[in-house]
Structures are given as structure tokens and as C-alpha cells.
Amino acid sequence: MDAQSRGRADEIDPADQWVLNPQTGNYELRLDQSAPQSVPSARGSGRSSTRAGAAGSRGAAARNTAAGNGARRGTTAPGTEVPEQRRSRRTGDTSGSRAAQAQAGRRKRKQGRSRKKKALLWTGGTLALVMVGTATAGYLYYEHLNSNITSVPDDGAGTGGFSKDRAINILVIGTDKRTGDGNEGYGDRNSAGHADTTVLLHVSKDRTNATALSIPRDLITDIPDCPTTQEDGSTKTIPGSPNTRFNVSLGQSGRTPSCTMRTVTELTGIKPDHFMVADFNAVKTLTSAVGGVPICLAKDIKDPDSKLDLPAGEHEIEGEEALAFVRTRHAVGFGGDLDRIKLQQQFLSSLMRKLKSNDTLTSPTKLVKLAEAGTKALTVDSQINDIMKLRDLGLELGKFDMKNLTFATVPVRDNPAETVKATVVLDESKAESLFAMVREDVSLTEVEQKKKQAKDKQNALLEGTRAEASDVRVDVFNGGGPTGAAQKTLDWLQNTEGVLKSANKGNAPADVTRTTLEYAPNQADQARALADLMGLPAAALKPGTQDAEGLTAMTLTLGPDFKGAGVPITGPAKVPDDIQKVEADKKVCAG
């Protein structure tokens, strides 16, 4: 649709005004289509672009729209001439015209790579329903997007602002307050809202990795006293609430996001730098801006509460359907909030992958729509209530690789004080370990990688030559296995397997948690042979550092996992998941 058919210049979609400047080879956003001069490059200040577009009349609107459409297709719009072409026509030198066209073509190809690189930077920080990253694209028209942003004071609950020379912690809160058109059917009627979904995003100091820590809304915790700025500018301290649900840290009793920030600090020992709050509209508008988010369902989901009705398989969802997906919980897993958290983590991972895809990064239309949607759906603390500040934050958040982002859920257990389980309490030992890792800037991804490396190294112990059974020397101890296990094992080794150089040493000096085989480096071939006979996993092998002398025997200590002589001892089929995790770069099917 051209500008004239819209009727008013202020109704022109900014996404239609991306124009190729042949002198720079860059796409530029022309906010006022009447401006005859070249608009400053996207590399310049958004404020300068706005001023340049403020002069003139509507006369060139249709021409600029056509030029913008041509630029998006990668070709020059009909009737549009670059300066070199005009000079060639005046002189009649057609070869010059061809040269100019070829040169312009080369500039456009080079520009495409540059533009993609910039888009990757602008849209890098994509958590918080990708609002941080999408906001950074907005400095192309700074003043307009600035007016979209809503901010509230942090009341001194944060650090005072992020810094480029340390780790960054952003508190992202999804509220169930019913604001915005079409949301009357969601949330609690006449409620001020709650902290319905809360994620603490930690980005490492070196920007190589990130952890997104989900806090269950039904977690019983203590909410501290919260000094809170009132509408008239005065400060009121809202009394704390001990032993209550985490989600009432926002909205209830006049609490603002700064109170949720204080509650998170009390809970985790981590002081956030900033907070961001999103309402229902954030999910609807952002998913529509990227053209839908891919999801996968392992089973049919029909939830009358969230109004989600989807068959098993792969889907692309946006708008109302996307909102229903992130709100559903009764139709997945055990129907609790922890299952919903996992679903939301998978959704956010998919949304981030979609945002970082080439289809999004190379589309000016989508980038502008994302900037509009993100800033309108976003409420931030007063420390980052400016597009340029959001851009700087987004550039920092965008530096980590998706494969190094791990979503984790605060470890909890059912509330022992309840007969009918409705809330959860902190699993203190596991939770404190997780909090300490985040405080100490230890990557969950790095921990997983180290675990894998350690497992690979352990498995390597089983690789190599095997000694003959008759050459295996071993002393057998019972360190927690069934009564008589050492003697039964000795009988089996000697009478069935031919390990005659073996002895029963009775009970071990101390019980062990699992069966182990200790040996010297020069006994490795014996250890591998005995592991084969006993069915010992690589994890049971404990090599020493000094060679054995003379006729020294290995030490086999039978633990609680010992099942009987000749019965293989194998590790568990799956490592228990102490912490609920979702890896952002992995595609999984929910349900």
C-alpha cells in the first residue's frame, strides 16, 4: 500500500521505508518520505535520522516507497537512478552506465553481509521474550521507540546498572495482570497481577555463556520489607510477608517489580542489575512479529483453561495460540507449575532460535516490527529507560552463543506442611549449590562439558590390552554388599573364571557407596580383564599413580550396588536429573 492510499504520513509503516543509499551501499530507514536528501546511514545516530526525516512534504512518498520495496528485493526500483547512471545518460556513454550498475551491484552484495552482521549484534540479547535484543534495533528511530517504553523506579533494589567489566544479572518477570486488548479472559479478574513467570538471567563476565534460572511462582519464601516509590514521588515501605508464595512479591499489597528484585536477592544471594516486566501482549505481539514460533508436541494437548487445542506433532504458533501455549499446565506432565516452567523454557529457546535465524536477521520488516512490539510490551527499571541504554545492554547480552545458554529451575520439593500439595519449598542443599555456581560465575554448560570430558576419560580406562585370568591378582573386600558377598565372589572367581590369585579379605575398613577396583598403572591390563569378568563399569576403576611392586594385588571392594557373583555391575541407564534443565539450542517435543 502506498503512502497516498494510507492518507496520512504518520500511518506509514516504518518497515516500508528501508531504502538503499547507492553512495554508501547501506539500507537506511527514511521516516519522513518527503525528505529529498540522503538519510544518514544506519551506522549513524537514530536521532539524526529522525531529524533528517522531519523536513519536507508528502510529495515524494510514492517514489520512496517504491525505492524501499526495490531495495528489499535487492534490485533498484523502476525509475530510480543512481548518480552514476544519470551522468552516463547525459554523456551517452552506455558503457559507463553498465559499469555503474555493476559497481552498484557489487556494493549491494557487500552490504548484505554487513547488514547481517549488524543485525546479529542488534538482536543478540534475546531472552526476556527477546525484548532486550529487539529493542536494540530501535535506535534507527530513537525518539519514536523511546516513547513506547514504560519504566518504574528500582527503589535501590538493584546494583545501579550493568557494567561491561562484570557479569550481568537481569530479572525477567511475566505478570498475569490483565492489561491490553483481548486479555479479558486471562488472569485473575480485578487483580493487580502477580509474578507469574520469573527468570533470573545471568550472563558471564566473559560473555561466553549464560544461565536462565526459573523461579517457581508457588515457592514458599520470605518477602522482605520493600521501600517503594509512590505515584506522588514519596516513598512507602511495604511490610514483608514471611512464609508466603513467591508470586505475591509483585502487584499484591502495592508491591512493584523492585520488591520482586529484593525477594530474589534474599532467596539467591544474587543482586540483579535490572528488571524487565512483560504482560500477556508481549507473547502475542512478539511471536507475530517473527512470523510464528516452531514448537513440537509429543502428544495431543487440549486445555480448556488456557484454551490451547493442538494435536501432536510440529506447529508454528503465534498470537493468541502462543499465549495459550505458554500458559497451559493442566495438559502437560503432572499438570503443575514445574511442568509449565519446562514448557516455557522450551518455548523461549525456540523463539530465540527463530529470532536469530537468517529469515529474521535479514528482514528489515521483521526487525522493525520486533522493535515496535518489544518496546511496547516492555516495562523496565528507570536505569534503562532509554533505547540507547537498552541497545548497549542488548549488545552485551547478545555476545554469548546459544549453545552455551542453559535454562535451569530452582530445585524444590513438595511442601511437607500440606496434605493436598499446592506449594513447594526450597530443596536447600541442591538450591544453594546452584545459587553458588551462579554467584561464582560458573557456567552450567561448562560443568556439563567437564562432566562429559571426565566420563570420556574414565571410559578410556577400559581401552587396551587384557591380562589372562590366571595372571590377575586381586584381594576382595566387602564394603557394604550383601553378607558373605566377598566369599561368594572369591569362589566364583576361582572356580568359574580361573582367577586363582585371589583372596577374601573380609570387611573393608570403611563402607563405600559403590563397588570399586583400585590398581596401579602397571596393573591396568589386569584391571581391564577383571572388569570384563565382573561386569564393572568404567566408573568403578580407580587407577593409582605409582606402579605396584612384586606380587602386590589389586583391591576389589564390593559396595551396595553389588548384585551377586557373576552379575554385571552397570551404571544407571540415565543420570538422575537433580536440576530441571533445558538447553537453549536443543529442539525437544513437549508433553
Backbone torsions as a table, in degrees:
resi	resn	phi	psi	omega
1	MET	NA	132.7	-177.9
2	ASP	-86.9	173.0	-174.5
3	ALA	-64.9	-36.3	-176.0
4	GLN	-67.7	-38.1	-179.1
5	SER	-70.5	-22.3	175.5
6	ARG	-74.5	-30.2	174.7
7	GLY	94.2	-35.4	-178.1
8	ARG	-131.0	139.8	-177.4
9	ALA	-64.4	-32.5	-175.8
10	ASP	-77.7	-1.5	176.3
11	GLU	-96.9	0.9	-178.6
12	ILE	-69.7	131.0	177.1
13	ASP	-68.2	119.8	-179.8
14	PRO	-57.0	-26.9	-178.8
15	ALA	-65.9	-20.3	179.6
16	ASP	-83.7	-3.0	-171.6
17	GLN	-107.9	22.0	174.4
18	TRP	-80.0	118.1	-174.2
19	VAL	-123.8	140.0	178.3
20	LEU	-83.0	121.5	175.2
21	ASN	-88.6	110.6	-174.9
22	PRO	-68.5	-17.9	-179.7
23	GLN	-79.3	-26.3	-179.0
24	THR	-112.0	-20.4	-176.6
25	GLY	76.2	15.0	-178.8
26	ASN	-111.7	148.1	170.3
27	TYR	-77.9	139.9	-178.1
28	GLU	-133.2	147.8	-179.1
29	LEU	-96.0	114.4	-178.9
30	ARG	-100.2	103.9	-174.4
31	LEU	-74.1	-39.4	176.5
32	ASP	-108.2	115.1	-170.7
33	GLN	-72.4	-9.5	-176.7
34	SER	-82.4	-12.3	-174.1
35	ALA	-66.7	118.2	-177.4
36	PRO	-79.9	-22.6	-176.7
37	GLN	-83.1	166.9	178.5
38	SER	-69.4	136.9	177.4
39	VAL	-81.4	141.9	179.9
40	PRO	-57.1	148.8	-177.7
41	SER	-59.6	156.5	176.8
42	ALA	-61.0	-15.3	177.8
43	ARG	-75.2	-14.5	-176.7
44	GLY	-89.0	-166.0	-176.3
45	SER	-76.9	138.3	175.1
46	GLY	-64.6	-31.5	179.5
47	ARG	-65.9	-37.0	178.6
48	SER	-65.4	-39.0	179.0
49	SER	-61.7	-40.6	-178.8
50	THR	-64.5	-41.9	-179.9
51	ARG	-66.2	-39.7	-178.8
52	ALA	-63.1	-32.5	-178.0
53	GLY	-84.5	3.7	-174.3
54	ALA	-88.5	-11.6	-175.3
55	ALA	-99.9	158.3	171.5
56	GLY	98.4	-173.3	-179.5
57	SER	-121.8	-170.8	-177.2
58	ARG	-82.0	2.2	-168.4
59	GLY	-54.9	-37.4	-174.5
60	ALA	-98.4	16.7	-172.8
61	ALA	-60.6	-49.7	-176.9
62	ALA	-63.7	-38.9	-179.7
63	ARG	-64.9	-42.7	-178.6
64	ASN	-67.6	-37.2	177.5
65	THR	-62.4	-44.3	178.4
66	ALA	-62.0	-41.2	179.1
67	ALA	-63.9	-40.0	179.1
68	GLY	-64.3	-40.9	178.4
69	ASN	-64.2	-41.1	178.2
70	GLY	-63.4	-39.6	-179.5
71	ALA	-63.1	-38.4	-178.7
72	ARG	-67.5	-29.8	178.0
73	ARG	-80.5	-7.1	-178.9
74	GLY	84.5	13.4	178.8
75	THR	-129.4	162.2	177.5
76	THR	-79.2	136.5	-178.6
77	ALA	-65.1	149.7	178.7
78	PRO	-56.4	135.4	177.8
79	GLY	82.5	-1.2	-179.8
80	THR	-96.1	131.0	-178.4
81	GLU	-119.4	141.0	169.9
82	VAL	-86.5	159.5	-175.9
83	PRO	-55.7	-39.5	-178.4
84	GLU	-62.0	-36.6	-179.8
85	GLN	-67.0	-39.4	-179.8
86	ARG	-65.0	-41.3	179.4
87	ARG	-64.9	-38.4	-178.7
88	SER	-65.6	-38.4	-178.4
89	ARG	-69.3	-34.3	179.3
90	ARG	-66.1	-33.4	-178.2
91	THR	-92.7	-10.3	-177.7
92	GLY	76.2	12.3	-178.2
93	ASP	-88.7	95.6	-177.7
94	THR	-71.5	-26.9	178.5
95	SER	-66.8	-34.8	177.0
96	GLY	-65.0	-37.8	177.9
97	SER	-62.7	-43.9	179.7
98	ARG	-63.7	-39.0	-179.6
99	ALA	-64.6	-40.6	179.9
100	ALA	-64.0	-40.3	179.1
101	GLN	-63.6	-42.5	-179.7
102	ALA	-63.9	-40.5	179.9
103	GLN	-65.3	-41.8	177.7
104	ALA	-62.3	-39.7	178.4
105	GLY	-61.5	-41.1	179.2
106	ARG	-64.6	-39.8	179.4
107	ARG	-63.4	-39.2	-178.4
108	LYS	-65.3	-39.7	179.1
109	ARG	-65.3	-42.5	178.4
110	LYS	-63.5	-41.1	-179.2
111	GLN	-62.0	-36.5	-178.2
112	GLY	-58.6	-41.9	178.9
113	ARG	-66.9	-41.5	180.0
114	SER	-63.0	-43.1	-177.4
115	ARG	-63.1	-40.2	179.4
116	LYS	-64.4	-40.6	179.5
117	LYS	-61.8	-43.5	179.2
118	LYS	-64.6	-40.6	-179.2
119	ALA	-62.9	-37.4	177.4
120	LEU	-61.1	-39.8	178.9
121	LEU	-70.5	-46.7	-175.5
122	TRP	-61.8	-36.7	-172.1
123	THR	-108.4	21.8	-176.4
124	GLY	-67.8	-43.7	-174.6
125	GLY	-82.7	94.2	-165.8
126	THR	-111.6	1.9	176.3
127	LEU	-70.9	-171.2	-177.6
128	ALA	57.2	46.9	-176.5
129	LEU	56.1	35.7	178.8
130	VAL	54.9	22.5	-176.8
131	MET	-74.4	-32.9	179.4
132	VAL	-63.2	-51.8	-176.0
133	GLY	-65.1	-40.8	-178.3
134	THR	-68.2	-31.5	179.4
135	ALA	-63.6	-30.6	-175.7
136	THR	-66.9	-24.7	176.9
137	ALA	-67.9	-16.7	-170.4
138	GLY	-76.4	-5.4	-178.7
139	TYR	-71.8	-3.5	173.3
140	LEU	-66.3	-29.7	172.1
141	TYR	-139.6	73.8	-171.2
142	TYR	-51.8	-54.2	-173.0
143	GLU	-62.7	-42.0	-178.3
144	HIS	-62.6	-49.9	-178.1
145	LEU	-68.3	-32.6	177.6
146	ASN	-57.2	-37.9	-177.9
147	SER	-71.4	-15.5	178.3
148	ASN	-76.8	-24.9	-168.5
149	ILE	-80.6	135.8	172.9
150	THR	-108.4	135.1	179.3
151	SER	-133.4	152.8	175.2
152	VAL	-135.3	155.5	-177.5
153	PRO	-64.7	149.7	174.7
154	ASP	-91.3	-2.3	173.6
155	ASP	53.7	30.5	178.2
156	GLY	74.5	11.5	-177.8
157	ALA	-80.8	-19.5	-178.8
158	GLY	-97.6	-171.8	-178.9
159	THR	-80.7	-12.1	-175.6
160	GLY	102.1	-4.2	177.3
161	GLY	135.9	148.4	-179.7
162	PHE	-70.1	160.8	178.8
163	SER	-134.5	146.6	-177.9
164	LYS	-74.0	-13.5	-176.5
165	ASP	-105.5	17.2	175.1
166	ARG	-149.1	171.9	179.2
167	ALA	-62.8	155.0	-179.2
168	ILE	-116.5	135.6	177.1
169	ASN	-125.6	117.5	-178.7
170	ILE	-117.1	127.2	176.9
171	LEU	-93.9	117.3	-178.4
172	VAL	-108.2	124.3	-174.9
173	ILE	-122.8	126.9	171.6
174	GLY	-102.1	119.2	-177.8
175	THR	-98.8	148.4	177.2
176	ASP	-97.0	17.3	175.9
177	LYS	-64.9	135.7	-175.2
178	ARG	-85.4	84.2	176.4
179	THR	-117.4	151.6	178.1
180	GLY	93.9	157.1	-178.9
181	ASP	-67.1	140.4	174.1
182	GLY	80.9	7.6	-177.2
183	ASN	-107.0	14.3	-176.7
184	GLU	-63.8	-26.2	-176.6
185	GLY	-86.4	0.2	-177.6
186	TYR	-111.4	158.4	172.3
187	GLY	72.8	-173.7	-178.6
188	ASP	-90.1	127.1	-178.1
189	ARG	-61.7	134.8	178.1
190	ASN	61.1	19.9	179.9
191	SER	-93.3	149.6	175.1
192	ALA	-77.4	-2.3	178.2
193	GLY	92.9	168.0	-180.0
194	HIS	-136.4	170.2	170.3
195	ALA	-81.1	81.7	-171.2
196	ASP	-74.3	-38.8	176.7
197	THR	-133.4	124.7	-176.8
198	THR	-131.5	127.3	179.5
199	VAL	-130.8	127.4	173.7
200	LEU	-99.3	111.1	-179.3
201	LEU	-92.9	120.3	177.3
202	HIS	-111.6	121.0	176.7
203	VAL	-110.6	126.4	-172.3
204	SER	-61.1	159.0	-179.3
205	LYS	-58.9	-39.2	-178.8
206	ASP	-86.7	1.9	176.1
207	ARG	62.3	24.2	179.2
208	THR	-91.5	-18.6	-174.5
209	ASN	-153.7	167.9	-179.0
210	ALA	-151.2	152.4	174.9
211	THR	-126.0	129.7	176.5
212	ALA	-109.4	109.3	-172.5
213	LEU	-99.2	112.1	179.8
214	SER	-86.9	133.3	-179.8
215	ILE	-109.8	117.2	-178.3
216	PRO	-59.8	137.8	-177.6
217	ARG	-68.8	-27.7	-177.1
218	ASP	-93.2	14.8	177.4
219	LEU	-70.5	128.7	176.4
220	ILE	-81.7	123.2	-177.6
221	THR	-150.8	-179.1	177.2
222	ASP	-103.1	128.5	175.1
223	ILE	-97.9	123.5	-175.3
224	PRO	-77.6	171.4	170.3
225	ASP	-60.7	139.2	-174.3
226	CYS	-128.1	102.2	170.6
227	PRO	-62.3	126.2	-171.3
228	THR	-134.4	130.4	178.0
229	THR	-72.1	129.9	179.6
230	GLN	-92.3	171.4	-177.2
231	GLU	-61.8	-30.0	-179.5
232	ASP	-85.7	4.3	178.4
233	GLY	93.7	-11.2	178.3
234	SER	-76.5	167.3	179.8
235	THR	-115.0	131.9	178.4
236	LYS	-125.6	133.2	177.3
237	THR	-91.2	116.5	179.0
238	ILE	-86.6	122.0	-176.2
239	PRO	-58.4	146.0	178.8
240	GLY	-72.3	167.2	179.3
241	SER	-131.3	105.6	178.3
242	PRO	-75.1	151.5	171.9
243	ASN	52.4	57.3	-178.5
244	THR	-138.1	171.0	-179.7
245	ARG	-65.3	142.2	178.7
246	PHE	-60.9	-36.4	-171.3
247	ASN	-67.1	-15.1	178.5
248	VAL	-83.3	4.6	176.0
249	SER	-71.5	-9.2	177.3
250	LEU	-128.0	135.6	172.9
251	GLY	87.3	-47.4	-175.2
252	GLN	-76.2	142.0	179.6
253	SER	59.5	23.6	178.6
254	GLY	81.7	16.8	-178.9
255	ARG	-76.8	140.2	178.9
256	THR	-107.7	175.9	179.5
257	PRO	-56.3	-25.7	178.9
258	SER	-63.3	-29.0	178.3
259	CYS	-72.7	-38.4	174.6
260	THR	-62.4	-38.1	177.7
261	MET	-60.7	-44.5	178.6
262	ARG	-65.0	-38.9	-179.7
263	THR	-64.3	-40.2	177.9
264	VAL	-64.8	-40.1	178.3
265	THR	-63.1	-43.3	177.9
266	GLU	-62.7	-37.8	-176.3
267	LEU	-74.4	-44.3	-169.6
268	THR	-107.0	-20.1	-172.6
269	GLY	79.2	9.8	-179.6
270	ILE	-110.6	122.9	-179.0
271	LYS	-95.2	114.0	-179.0
272	PRO	-65.6	151.1	174.1
273	ASP	-81.5	-38.0	-175.4
274	HIS	-149.4	164.7	170.2
275	PHE	-128.0	155.3	174.6
276	MET	-138.6	137.0	-178.1
277	VAL	-122.2	133.4	178.6
278	ALA	-123.6	145.0	175.5
279	ASP	-104.5	-172.2	-177.8
280	PHE	-57.6	-35.0	-176.4
281	ASN	-63.6	-25.6	-178.6
282	ALA	-59.7	-46.3	-179.4
283	VAL	-64.6	-44.3	-176.6
284	LYS	-65.5	-48.1	-174.3
285	THR	-74.5	-38.1	-178.2
286	LEU	-70.4	-39.8	178.7
287	THR	-67.4	-34.0	176.6
288	SER	-70.9	-34.8	-178.7
289	ALA	-63.7	-33.6	179.7
290	VAL	-91.2	1.6	178.1
291	GLY	82.0	22.5	178.1
292	GLY	104.5	153.2	-178.4
293	VAL	-118.6	127.9	179.7
294	PRO	-71.8	133.9	173.4
295	ILE	-134.8	164.4	178.2
296	CYS	-135.7	130.5	179.9
297	LEU	-112.1	131.6	178.1
298	ALA	-79.7	-17.2	179.5
299	LYS	-150.4	167.3	175.4
300	ASP	-63.9	142.9	175.5
301	ILE	-126.4	122.7	175.2
302	LYS	-135.5	103.7	-174.6
303	ASP	-120.7	105.3	-179.1
304	PRO	-65.5	-23.0	-179.2
305	ASP	-72.3	-47.6	179.2
306	SER	-88.9	-11.1	-179.1
307	LYS	71.0	25.6	177.3
308	LEU	-91.7	129.5	180.0
309	ASP	-141.0	95.8	-177.2
310	LEU	-136.7	138.6	175.1
311	PRO	-78.6	166.1	177.3
312	ALA	-62.2	151.5	179.4
313	GLY	122.0	-167.0	-177.3
314	GLU	-95.9	141.8	-178.7
315	HIS	-143.4	161.1	167.8
316	GLU	-118.3	119.6	-174.6
317	ILE	-118.8	151.1	177.1
318	GLU	-155.4	167.7	175.2
319	GLY	60.3	-134.2	-177.5
320	GLU	-58.4	-38.1	-178.5
321	GLU	-66.9	-38.1	177.3
322	ALA	-65.6	-41.1	178.1
323	LEU	-62.9	-42.0	178.2
324	ALA	-62.0	-36.1	-178.6
325	PHE	-65.3	-46.8	-177.0
326	VAL	-75.1	-15.0	179.7
327	ARG	-94.7	-16.8	-176.3
328	THR	-69.6	143.8	174.1
329	ARG	-148.1	-28.7	-176.5
330	HIS	-70.3	-20.1	-175.3
331	ALA	-100.6	3.7	-179.4
332	VAL	-126.8	145.7	177.3
333	GLY	53.6	-129.7	179.0
334	PHE	-94.1	6.6	176.1
335	GLY	79.8	16.9	-178.3
336	GLY	-105.7	180.0	-176.9
337	ASP	-68.2	-31.3	180.0
338	LEU	-65.0	-36.4	176.4
339	ASP	-68.9	-36.9	178.1
340	ARG	-66.0	-38.4	178.3
341	ILE	-59.8	-45.1	179.9
342	LYS	-62.1	-39.7	177.9
343	LEU	-62.5	-42.9	180.0
344	GLN	-66.3	-37.1	178.3
345	GLN	-64.0	-41.0	177.5
346	GLN	-65.5	-39.6	179.2
347	PHE	-63.9	-46.8	179.7
348	LEU	-62.1	-39.1	178.0
349	SER	-61.0	-44.2	-179.9
350	SER	-67.2	-39.7	178.1
351	LEU	-62.0	-40.7	179.6
352	MET	-67.9	-39.9	177.0
353	ARG	-62.9	-39.2	179.7
354	LYS	-66.4	-41.3	-179.2
355	LEU	-63.7	-36.9	-177.0
356	LYS	-86.9	1.1	179.3
357	SER	-72.3	157.7	179.3
358	ASN	-59.4	-33.8	-177.6
359	ASP	-60.5	-33.9	179.9
360	THR	-87.8	-44.7	-173.1
361	LEU	-65.5	-27.9	-177.1
362	THR	-101.1	11.8	-179.5
363	SER	-110.1	105.0	176.4
364	PRO	-56.4	-37.9	-179.8
365	THR	-58.9	-47.9	-178.8
366	LYS	-67.5	-37.8	-179.4
367	LEU	-63.6	-42.2	179.1
368	VAL	-67.1	-42.4	178.4
369	LYS	-62.1	-38.9	178.0
370	LEU	-65.0	-41.3	178.3
371	ALA	-62.6	-42.9	178.3
372	GLU	-63.0	-50.8	-176.4
373	ALA	-64.2	-42.6	-176.8
374	GLY	-64.4	-45.4	-177.1
375	THR	-71.9	-31.8	178.9
376	LYS	-73.5	-30.8	-176.2
377	ALA	-90.2	-0.5	-168.0
378	LEU	-107.8	128.5	167.5
379	THR	-115.1	125.6	-174.4
380	VAL	-123.1	168.2	175.0
381	ASP	-75.2	160.4	-172.5
382	SER	-67.2	-10.9	178.5
383	GLN	-75.0	-20.7	-178.3
384	ILE	-130.2	42.8	-176.7
385	ASN	-90.5	35.2	-175.9
386	ASP	-144.2	139.5	-177.5
387	ILE	-57.6	-40.5	-178.2
388	MET	-66.5	-36.5	176.2
389	LYS	-67.9	-40.2	176.4
390	LEU	-64.5	-37.9	177.1
391	ARG	-60.9	-46.9	179.9
392	ASP	-61.2	-41.0	178.0
393	LEU	-65.6	-43.8	179.9
394	GLY	-61.0	-38.8	178.7
395	LEU	-64.3	-36.1	177.3
396	GLU	-69.9	-45.1	-178.2
397	LEU	-66.7	-27.5	-176.2
398	GLY	-80.0	0.5	-174.4
399	LYS	-80.5	-24.4	-177.8
400	PHE	-80.7	152.3	-179.9
401	ASP	-83.7	141.1	-179.8
402	MET	-54.7	-35.0	-177.4
403	LYS	-68.2	-15.1	179.8
404	ASN	-105.5	20.0	173.5
405	LEU	-106.4	124.9	178.7
406	THR	-121.7	126.9	171.1
407	PHE	-86.0	131.8	177.5
408	ALA	-133.6	151.8	179.0
409	THR	-110.5	135.7	178.4
410	VAL	-55.1	125.6	-177.9
411	PRO	-65.0	127.2	-178.6
412	VAL	-136.7	169.8	173.1
413	ARG	-141.9	163.8	-179.6
414	ASP	-58.1	145.9	178.9
415	ASN	-69.5	113.0	-176.6
416	PRO	-66.9	-15.1	-178.8
417	ALA	-81.4	-6.3	-175.9
418	GLU	-107.4	136.9	172.3
419	THR	-79.2	-49.0	173.1
420	VAL	-94.2	114.1	-172.1
421	LYS	-72.8	116.1	179.4
422	ALA	-127.7	-23.2	-178.9
423	THR	-127.9	172.9	179.4
424	VAL	-130.4	159.7	175.9
425	VAL	-123.9	161.6	-177.9
426	LEU	-64.7	133.9	167.9
427	ASP	-85.7	90.9	-162.0
428	GLU	-60.1	-41.9	-176.5
429	SER	-65.9	-46.2	-179.9
430	LYS	-71.0	-40.2	-177.6
431	ALA	-65.0	-42.8	-178.2
432	GLU	-64.7	-36.5	176.8
433	SER	-62.5	-42.7	179.7
434	LEU	-66.4	-45.5	179.1
435	PHE	-60.5	-41.2	-179.6
436	ALA	-63.3	-38.5	177.9
437	MET	-61.2	-43.2	-179.9
438	VAL	-68.5	-42.9	179.7
439	ARG	-61.3	-37.6	-178.5
440	GLU	-87.2	6.6	176.1
441	ASP	63.4	38.7	177.4
442	VAL	-96.2	125.8	-177.1
443	SER	-76.1	131.8	173.4
444	LEU	-65.0	-35.7	177.8
445	THR	-63.6	-42.7	180.0
446	GLU	-64.3	-39.2	178.6
447	VAL	-62.3	-43.9	178.9
448	GLU	-63.0	-39.8	179.0
449	GLN	-65.0	-40.1	178.4
450	LYS	-66.5	-36.6	177.1
451	LYS	-62.3	-42.8	179.4
452	LYS	-65.5	-42.3	178.7
453	GLN	-62.7	-40.6	178.7
454	ALA	-65.2	-39.1	179.2
455	LYS	-66.4	-41.6	178.0
456	ASP	-62.3	-40.6	179.7
457	LYS	-65.7	-40.0	179.1
458	GLN	-66.5	-41.9	179.6
459	ASN	-62.6	-29.7	179.9
460	ALA	-64.2	-20.3	179.3
461	LEU	-64.2	-24.2	-179.7
462	LEU	-86.6	-2.7	-178.9
463	GLU	-93.7	130.4	179.4
464	GLY	137.3	-171.8	-176.2
465	THR	-73.0	158.7	177.8
466	ARG	-118.9	137.6	174.5
467	ALA	-78.2	160.8	172.9
468	GLU	-70.0	150.1	-179.4
469	ALA	-56.9	-34.7	-178.4
470	SER	-70.5	-15.7	179.9
471	ASP	-99.0	-0.5	-178.6
472	VAL	-82.6	124.6	176.4
473	ARG	-111.6	125.6	-177.2
474	VAL	-151.7	138.1	171.0
475	ASP	-102.9	132.6	-175.2
476	VAL	-106.8	125.7	177.0
477	PHE	-117.2	151.7	172.2
478	ASN	-103.4	109.5	-177.8
479	GLY	-110.9	29.9	179.2
480	GLY	133.9	3.3	176.9
481	GLY	-78.5	-178.9	179.0
482	PRO	-58.5	154.7	178.2
483	THR	-58.6	132.0	-179.4
484	GLY	80.2	7.4	-175.2
485	ALA	-63.9	-37.4	-177.4
486	ALA	-64.9	-44.0	-178.9
487	GLN	-69.0	-40.6	178.6
488	LYS	-63.2	-39.1	178.8
489	THR	-66.7	-41.3	178.9
490	LEU	-61.4	-45.3	179.3
491	ASP	-59.5	-42.8	-178.6
492	TRP	-67.0	-43.0	-179.8
493	LEU	-61.9	-44.3	-175.3
494	GLN	-77.7	-43.5	-173.2
495	ASN	-85.7	-28.3	-176.1
496	THR	-105.1	-38.9	-171.9
497	GLU	-106.2	-8.0	176.3
498	GLY	77.1	22.0	176.2
499	VAL	-90.3	84.5	-172.6
500	LEU	-82.4	-21.5	-179.0
501	LYS	-90.4	59.2	-177.2
502	SER	-134.0	155.8	-177.1
503	ALA	-146.7	148.6	175.8
504	ASN	-91.1	116.9	-178.7
505	LYS	-102.5	8.8	176.5
506	GLY	75.9	-146.4	-177.5
507	ASN	-76.4	143.1	177.9
508	ALA	-72.1	155.0	177.6
509	PRO	-55.4	-30.9	178.6
510	ALA	-149.1	146.9	178.3
511	ASP	-68.0	152.6	177.4
512	VAL	-118.1	164.0	-179.2
513	THR	-86.5	-19.7	178.2
514	ARG	-156.3	163.6	-179.0
515	THR	-65.6	135.0	-179.9
516	THR	-134.5	153.3	175.1
517	LEU	-127.9	111.8	-179.8
518	GLU	-99.2	136.4	-176.2
519	TYR	-155.4	162.9	178.8
520	ALA	-90.2	160.2	-179.6
521	PRO	-54.3	-37.5	-178.9
522	ASN	-81.6	6.6	174.8
523	GLN	-111.6	12.4	-174.9
524	ALA	-59.3	-38.1	-179.8
525	ASP	-67.4	-34.7	175.4
526	GLN	-66.8	-41.6	-179.3
527	ALA	-62.3	-42.9	179.7
528	ARG	-64.8	-38.4	178.9
529	ALA	-65.2	-44.3	180.0
530	LEU	-68.1	-36.0	177.2
531	ALA	-61.2	-40.3	177.5
532	ASP	-62.3	-44.3	-177.0
533	LEU	-66.7	-43.0	-174.9
534	MET	-85.4	-14.5	-175.1
535	GLY	73.6	35.4	-179.5
536	LEU	-79.3	135.9	174.9
537	PRO	-76.2	164.1	179.4
538	ALA	-58.9	-31.3	-178.4
539	ALA	-64.8	-19.3	-179.1
540	ALA	-80.8	-16.9	-175.9
541	LEU	-80.6	129.3	-178.2
542	LYS	-126.3	86.2	-179.0
543	PRO	-72.7	144.9	175.0
544	GLY	-90.5	-170.1	-177.4
545	THR	-113.6	-13.1	-178.7
546	GLN	-121.0	141.6	179.8
547	ASP	-65.6	149.4	176.8
548	ALA	-79.4	149.9	179.1
549	GLU	-106.8	144.3	174.7
550	GLY	58.0	-127.7	-174.8
551	LEU	-102.2	27.7	179.8
552	THR	-59.0	134.6	-179.2
553	ALA	-95.5	156.4	171.0
554	MET	-72.3	166.0	179.9
555	THR	-118.3	116.2	176.3
556	LEU	-106.3	116.5	179.6
557	THR	-112.3	118.7	-177.0
558	LEU	-84.3	125.7	-178.7
559	GLY	-105.7	-172.4	-179.8
560	PRO	-60.6	-21.3	-179.4
561	ASP	-81.9	-3.7	179.4
562	PHE	-70.3	126.0	-173.8
563	LYS	-103.4	-10.3	-179.5
564	GLY	138.1	155.0	-179.1
565	ALA	-58.7	127.6	178.8
566	GLY	85.9	-5.9	178.8
567	VAL	-94.7	120.6	-176.7
568	PRO	-58.1	140.9	173.5
569	ILE	-99.4	111.6	-178.7
570	THR	-119.2	154.5	177.0
571	GLY	-72.0	168.5	178.1
572	PRO	-62.8	150.1	-178.9
573	ALA	-64.4	-29.3	-179.2
574	LYS	-142.6	134.5	177.1
575	VAL	-67.0	128.1	179.8
576	PRO	-58.2	136.9	179.8
577	ASP	-89.6	95.6	178.5
578	ASP	-69.0	-28.9	-178.5
579	ILE	-126.9	128.0	177.6
580	GLN	-68.3	122.0	-174.8
581	LYS	-132.8	150.4	171.1
582	VAL	-135.4	126.1	178.5
583	GLU	-89.4	128.9	-169.0
584	ALA	-64.4	-26.0	-176.4
585	ASP	-94.5	6.4	-178.9
586	LYS	-104.4	134.9	177.0
587	LYS	-93.1	123.3	-179.3
588	VAL	-130.7	157.7	178.0
589	CYS	-99.3	127.3	-177.4
590	ALA	-80.3	159.0	175.3
591	GLY	123.0	NA	NA
